[in-house]
Amino acid sequence: ARRTWLFCETFVGPGDKWLPVDNYQAEPREQIAHRTSPTNIGMALLSTLSAYDLGYVGPSELSLRLRNAFDTIGRLSHYQGHLLNWYETKNLQPLLPRYVSTVDSGNFAGCLVALEQGCRQVARAPVLRTSLWEGLIDTLDVLEEAMVEHAGPSTAGLAAAVTRIRHALELGRDRPQDAYATIRTLCEDTSAELDRELIALLEAGAYRHEPETLHALRTWMDNLHHRLQQVRTDLDQLLPWLGLRDEPAAPRHDLPVALALHEIPAACRAQLAALDRWESERRAGGQLSADLEASATRVRGALRSAETNATTLRD
């Protein structure tokens, strides 16, 4: 599943207007068929939803990828509402002969039915899910596979960094209250170790004659970095109180870390009302220092942004 998703992630992008290519050939020479069909499009949409289910993308990236795909679908030539059966993905022109396939149109419709239900479930799912951690661990597994193929004394530092990241991910999975601190540390410190260790290996001459191994390591390290940053962005935008625990004006009681997306706007409004009362009481008692007022402003801004972000994403 993780390799299939990497394939989709590689070949469904802006170069092909966010539509899937029909096929990719590796041997005897690499080439890509830059054409697509309603069946391909429908399966790519479900692949994106499956990537969310498996923890390979978060709700924000899921929404972005689906919006990009549907924007393109809206620009394609149609016949009485139906997609035609083949399009060039580079310029979106229909391929000759132009026709509507009942088989492909039926496949596409079936995919849309499944996608609709999946999106409804995402809107009611927790932002911080167990599968989020499992997806990160999957990515780390593939990176480790590439390392194991050419393990040796020189790779000990890289292996140790991977072990520390795995331990941190498992800790975050088992202790959701520490999720934000775990992700922040991984983004800022631990994952940077991978880059330093790989650079040290290259400087020592490792992988000099193994371009495929080096490419695999670089690909999966980049994938891990990107995914960690995505998780942190989702938490910052949707569950900002997880990162505000040191703020003096932060909520005095912990909000649930397992809030579903559709529950966040109401939770933010409740916390904003509580913050207003807290600030008013201290102002009336002469206890609202400049530092406390500044802290309240930061917390209020984060809660308002989260309410807006969650509402927009849910819709």
N, C-alpha and C positions, 0 to 999 in steps of 0.2 A: 504493500500500500504506500509506504513512504517513497519508494523509488518511482512508482506510478505518479504520485503527486509531484515529485520533482520534475518529471517529464512534462506534466501539464503546466507547471509553473514556468518551465523553460520555454515552451512553445505556445503559450497563450499569453500574449503581451501586446504592447502598443504597435510593434512591427506588423502584426497581423490583425490590427484593429480589435484586439481582445477576443478574437475568434480562434477556435482550435484548428490546427492544420490537419489534413486528412491522414497523413502518414509520414514517418521518418525512417529513412534507410541508412544504416551504418556501413554495411558491406555490400558489394565490393568498394563502393565509394559513398561518402556521406552526401545525402541530398534530402531535401524536405519538399513535400507536395503542398504548396501554398494554395490549397483549395479546401472547401468545407461544405458540409451538408447539414440539413436540419437534425439528423441523428447525431452527428458529431457535436453540434452546438448544444443539444439537449444533454448529452452525456458529459460534456465539459461543465455545464452548469451543475449537474449532480456531483461531479468530481470535486468541484469547489465546495459544495455543501458537505461532502464527505470529508474533505480536508478540515473543515471546521469541527465535525463530529470527532475526528481523530486527534484534534488538538494541534494541527499544523498551521492553522490560521485562527485569528480571533474574530469577534463579531464585526469590528470596524473594517478589517481587510475583506471579510466575506461580503459586507455591504458594498464596498468600493468595487470589488471585482464583478459582482452581479450588476451593479449600475453601469459599469463600463460595457459589459456584454450587452445589456438591454438597450443602451444608447445606440450601439452598433446595429443590433437587430432591427431597431426602428428605422435605420437608414437604408436597409437592404430593400431591393425591389421585391414587391409582393404581387400575388395574383389573387384577387378576391379575398384578401386577408391572409392567404397562405404564403409561406416561404417557398421559393423555388428550390430545386434540388441541389444545385451546385453554384458556388460563388468563388471568385478569386479573392483570397483574403488580403492581398496587398492593396487592391483598389475597390473591392466590394462589388465588382461587376459580375452579373450572372454569366455562367458558362453555357455555351451552346451545346446541344439544343436546349432551349428553355422549356422546362416542364415542372409540374407539381407531382410529387410522388406520394401516393396515399400511405405507403409504408413509412416513409421518412416523416411525413406530417403527423402520422399517428404516434411514431416514436417520440417526436418532439412534444406533442400534446401530453403524452404520458409522463415525460420528464417534468413538464411544467406543473402537473398535478402533484407530483412528489415534492418538487421544489417549493411549491406554495406551503405545503404542510410543514416542511422543514423550516422555512423562514418563520412561520408562526411559533414553532417550538423554540427557535433561537431567541425570539423576543421575550420568551418566558423562562429562559434558562439563566442560571447564575453566570455572571461575568467571569468569576474565578471558579473554574471547573477542574475536576481531577484530570480530565483528558488533556487539559492545557499542559500539565506537567508531564503526562505520558507522551505527548507529542514532542516536547523538548528532549525527553530521554530517548525517544526513537531517533531523533536527529543525532544525538550524541552517540548512539549505538552504531550508526552508519559511519560516523567519523572514526570511531574506534576500530571498526572493521577494516577501514583503509590503513590504519596504523598497524594493526596486527599482521597484515600481509607482509610487512617489511619491518617487523620489530627487531630491535637490537639494542645494545647498550646506549647508543647515541640517542635513542628515542625515549629514554627513561624519563626525562623531564617533561616531555609532551604527554606521556602516559600518566604521570603524576598529576598534571593539570587537569586532564580529563577525569581522573578519579575524584579530584576535589569538586569539580563541577557536578559530577553525578551525585555525590553525597549531598551537595547543596540543593539540587533539584528534588531529591528524595525527601530531604528535610522540609522543603517548601510544600511538597505534596502532603506530607503528614502533619504539618503545622501551619494551616492556612492563615492563622493570625500573624505569622511572620513572613507571609508571602511577599509583601512589598520590600521589606528589608533584604530578603533573599535575592529577589530580582535586581534590586539596585546594586547590590554587591557584585552579582554576576556581570551586570552591564559595565560597571565602572572598574572593577578590579580583576576578578577571577578569569573571565573570558579573555581579557587582554593578555593574560599569561600565555594563552594558546598562540597568539601572534608572536610574542617574544620568543617562545620556545621554537616555533617553526623558523623564525628568522635565524636563531642560533644554529639550528640544524643546517640551514642552507649555507650559512657562513662557514660551517665545518665541512661542507662538501657533501652532505647527505642528499639523496634523491637527485644528484646531478645528472644521472643517466636514466632516471625514471620519471619522465614527464607525466605519464598517466597517473602515477601515484600522487605526484605533487599536485596535479590538477584536482584529483579527488579530495585530497586534504584541504586544499584551498576552497573548493566548492562547498564542502560541508561545514567548514569553519565559518565561511561567510553566511551560510544558511542559518547556523546557530546564532551568530551575532545578530542577524536581521530579526530572527524570531524573538530573541530576548528583548530587543529594543521595541518590538511590536507589543509584547506583553506589558512592558513598562508603560508605553504610551496609553494602552487601553486602561490600565490601572490609574494613571494620572488623570485621564479624561473622564473616567466613569466612576471610580472609587477613590477620589483624592484624599479622603480622610485616612486611608491606610498609610499615606506618606506624611501626614500632618500631626503625628502623635506628639511631636516635640513642641508644637505650637501651644502657647499658654491659653489661647482662646479656642482650642480644638474641643470637640464634643467631650464632655466629661465621662460619658459612657460609650463603650465601643458599639459602633453600628455593625450589623452582621456582615461578615466578609462574604457570605454566600448570597448576597442580594441578587435577585433576578433583574435583568435589564429593565423590565416594565415596572419594577418596584422602586427603582432609583429616584425618579422625579419626586414621588411623594415623600421618600425618606429625606431628600435634600430640602424640601419645603419645610418639613418638620424640624430639621436641624437649624434651618435659617430662623425659624420662629423662636427656637430655644436660644439661639445665639443673640437675637435681638433682646430677649428678656435678660439674659446674662449681662449684656452690655449696659442695658438701661439700669439694672440694679446696682452695678458698680459705679456708673456715672452718678446716680442719685446719692450713693454713699461716699462719693469722693475717692473711690478706689480705682478709677479707670486711668491708669497712667498712659503716657504716650506709647510706650512699648505694647501695652495690652491693647490699646486702640488699633495700633498698626497690625497686631496679630489678628484681631477680629476682622479687620479689612481683608487680610490675606485669606482667612478661612472663608469669609463670606463670598469672596470672588471665586474660590475653588468650588464651593457648593453651588453657586449659580451656574458656573460653567458646566459642572457635572449634570445639573438638571437639564440644561439646554442640550448638551451632548447626548445624554441618554434618551431624551424625548425625540431628538432628530434621528438617532440611530434606530430606535424602536419603530418609529413611523416608516 
